[in-house]
Amino acid sequence: GTVFVVQWDRVYLQGKEDLGSFTFQAALHSTGRIVFGYKEIPVPILQISATQHPVKAGLSDAFMVLNPSPDVPESRRRTIYEYHRVELDTRKITSLSAVEFTPLPTCLQHQSCEACVTSELTFNCSWCHVLQR
């Protein structure tokens, strides 16, 4: 009820199975915390060929747009627009390590008009009576 965990268990790099397997997790907490846990990282991430196995480590904000494909009218082309990224220093991703992201306060955390207008956050927030936010 308070955390959703996805685990990748014994994952091998294609064509590099002899290096060993990777086991890691992403935990999404209801408080907004995100924790990446790395149990088994058999080789330094920097030694993984980006051409064969592109490595992405971190968080990014993005949105997706579905557009009709010009070649096949019944299908849609998916375009992902990334507008903010937090990348991890891959040198620090090792076996038995973890990285925690803690959310910064936002005006969306307020549950009432009073809490919003008396907040010390500097987001120029205002209360919307229609949305109750």
N, C-alpha and C positions, 0 to 999 in steps of 0.2 A: 503493500500500500504506500510506501514512502520512497521506494527506489526501484528503478528499472535497470537491470543489468544484462548486457549482451556480452557473451564470451566467445572468442575465437580460440578453439582448442586444437593444439597440435597442427598448426598450419605450416605447410612447406612451400618454399619458393620453387616454382616450376623450373625444372632443369637443374636445381641446386639442392635437391633433397638430402645430399650428403652433408650439408651444413647443419642440419638439425631442424627441429620444429619450433615454431613460435606459439606462445599462449599468452593472450592478453585480454583485457576487459575494458568496457566503457560503462560507467555507472551514472545514470541520470537521476538525481535526487529531487524530491518534490520541493525542496527549498531553493532549487536553482543551481545547486552545486553540481559540477561534473567532475568525475574522477576517472582518469585513465590509469589502469593498473597493468603493469608488465611483469608477468611471472617468469616466462622463459623467452629470452632474446639471445639466440645462440651466437650471433655475430654482431659487431658494431653496425649500426644502421648506415653509417657513411660508406661501408664496404659493399652495400647492395647497389647493383647497377640500376641507375635511374631509367635507363633505356628499356631494360627488360621488365623491371619491377618498380614503377614509380611509387615512391613512399610519400604519403601525406600524413603529417602528425600535427594535430592542433584542432582549432575550431574555425569555422567560417560562417558568415551570414550570406544567404543567397536567396534568390527567388527563381522560379521556373516559369517559362512561357511556352505554351503549346501553340505552334503555328502549323497551318496546313502545309504539307509537303508539296513542292511544285511538281515533283515527278509522279507521285501517287496521290491523287486527290483524296482518297479515303483515309490516308494515314496522316499522322501529325509529326512534326519535327520538334523535338524537345531542346530548348535552349536554356542553359542555366547561367544566370548573371550573379557573379559573386561581387559583393561590395565591401566586405570587411573580413579580415583574416588575422588570426592569432596563431603563429607557428611556434612549435616547440623546438628547442635546441636538440636536434637528434643525437648529439653526442651524449646527452644525459639520459637517453632511453636505454636502460640496461635491465638485465634480469633483476627481479625483486625490487623494482622501482615504481613510483607512482607520481602522477601529476594531478594537482587539484585546481580547478577553476572555481572561484567564488564570485557570484554575481555582484555587481555594483548596485547600489540603491537606485531606484527609478521612481518616477511619480506614479507608476502603475501599481505600486505596492500599497497605496492608500485605499482604505475601505470606506471612508466617509468624507463628506465635504469638509468637516472640521479638521480632520487629520491632514487633508490636502492643503487647505489654505494656511494652516499654522506650521507647515513643514519647513524645515531649515534647508531642504534640498534647493539647489539653485538651477532648476530646470525651467523656471517660469511656468510652473504647472497651474492649471485651473480646473475646477471641478465641473464635470458635465452631468447635469441632472438627468438627461435622457439616457445616457449609458450607465449612470451611477458609478462613474469612474472619474 
